Amino acid sequence: MIWSLRRIVSPTVLWIAVGHVGVVLLTFAVAMAQVPPAARADLAPTGKLRAGVNYGNFILAVKDVATGESRGVAIDLMRELAQRLGVPAEIIAYDSVAKMVDAAPTGTWDIAFLGADPARAGEISFTAAYLEIEATYLVPAGSPLRTIADVDREGVRVAAPARAAYELFLSRGLKRAQLVRAPNGDAAIELFTTGKVEALAGLRQGLIGLAAKHPGSRILDGQFFGVQQAVGVPKGREAGVQYLRGFVEEAKASGLVARAIERTGARGVSVAPKAPAQ
């Protein structure tokens, strides 16, 4: 093949091309070699990287109805990690974070993309956050609630999907308002649209589209919580989570996370700060 290419390509161009391929292969081999065997065994015990992905959080992942292709910040990180491990990636899809957390002890997934929360630490070990998402409230037209602080008062009911990261935070943080837990995001929205609650808790980007469908409704300024999206592994895979912690910090520093966020076009989402030195 190289002999036939020499007839149509100059020797200099040919050797540059061959050299480029060599560099790519060498870079890939070096990246593979930098993954400790114990970490690879933790993260891809079946020979592939099985990633738990919650399609209920469309900032992290959405699926194109026409093509079936998935995209989002979690998808970009999953593919990059699989490439470094030198294994294929497999998406283990969920429609709620609660179901994904429940599956942690079953060995169904090897890594998962979800909010880090103390309530989940019994089953899952987390990296530092790679991005932060603003969680705030949507209130209906004519609502007297004007600020985040206004919501936490007697007689105010707040809807949130059960076991979402921001619902877990509100379950600890609300002192006077009543938290109304819904089975999922759609059920929480139903509580709001039917007037059964005075406020709907949610991620800012998701509330923007909902507000547009309800004239006069308002998204409150600021946030009651910055949801820390991290990568988790089932408890007991210490070599794997240690490698992932370095991977996440590199992904933030290199701009990989920032570029992935930009492609989503989402608002109220930012790259998480560098993790403190340990």
Rosetta blueprint (number, residue, H / E / L):
1 M L
2 I H
3 W H
4 S H
5 L H
6 R H
7 R H
8 I H
9 V L
10 S L
11 P H
12 T H
13 V H
14 L H
15 W H
16 I H
17 A H
18 V H
19 G H
20 H H
21 V H
22 G H
23 V H
24 V H
25 L H
26 L H
27 T H
28 F H
29 A H
30 V H
31 A H
32 M H
33 A H
34 Q L
35 V L
36 P L
37 P H
38 A H
39 A H
40 R H
41 A H
42 D H
43 L H
44 A L
45 P L
46 T L
47 G L
48 K L
49 L E
50 R E
51 A E
52 G E
53 V E
54 N E
55 Y L
56 G L
57 N L
58 F L
59 I L
60 L L
61 A L
62 V E
63 K E
64 D L
65 V L
66 A L
67 T L
68 G L
69 E L
70 S E
71 R E
72 G L
73 V H
74 A H
75 I H
76 D H
77 L H
78 M H
79 R H
80 E H
81 L H
82 A H
83 Q H
84 R H
85 L H
86 G L
87 V L
88 P L
89 A E
90 E E
91 I E
92 I E
93 A E
94 Y E
95 D L
96 S L
97 V H
98 A H
99 K H
100 M H
101 V H
102 D H
103 A L
104 A H
105 P H
106 T H
107 G L
108 T L
109 W L
110 D L
111 I E
112 A E
113 F E
114 L E
115 G E
116 A L
117 D L
118 P H
119 A H
120 R H
121 A L
122 G L
123 E L
124 I E
125 S E
126 F E
127 T L
128 A L
129 A L
130 Y L
131 L E
132 E E
133 I E
134 E E
135 A E
136 T E
137 Y E
138 L E
139 V E
140 P L
141 A L
142 G L
143 S L
144 P L
145 L L
146 R L
147 T L
148 I H
149 A H
150 D H
151 V H
152 D L
153 R L
154 E L
155 G L
156 V L
157 R E
158 V E
159 A E
160 A E
161 P E
162 A L
163 R L
164 A L
165 A H
166 Y H
167 E H
168 L H
169 F H
170 L H
171 S H
172 R H
173 G H
174 L L
175 K L
176 R L
177 A L
178 Q E
179 L E
180 V E
181 R E
182 A E
183 P L
184 N L
185 G H
186 D H
187 A H
188 A H
189 I H
190 E H
191 L H
192 F H
193 T H
194 T L
195 G L
196 K L
197 V L
198 E L
199 A E
200 L E
201 A E
202 G E
203 L E
204 R H
205 Q H
206 G H
207 L H
208 I H
209 G H
210 L H
211 A H
212 A H
213 K L
214 H L
215 P L
216 G L
217 S L
218 R E
219 I E
220 L L
221 D L
222 G L
223 Q L
224 F L
225 F E
226 G E
227 V E
228 Q E
229 Q E
230 A E
231 V E
232 G E
233 V E
234 P E
235 K L
236 G L
237 R L
238 E H
239 A H
240 G H
241 V H
242 Q H
243 Y H
244 L H
245 R H
246 G H
247 F H
248 V H
249 E H
250 E H
251 A H
252 K H
253 A H
254 S H
255 G L
256 L H
257 V H
258 A H
259 R H
260 A H
261 I H
262 E H
263 R H
264 T H
265 G L
266 A L
267 R L
268 G L
269 V E
270 S E
271 V E
272 A L
273 P L
274 K L
275 A L
276 P L
277 A L
278 Q L
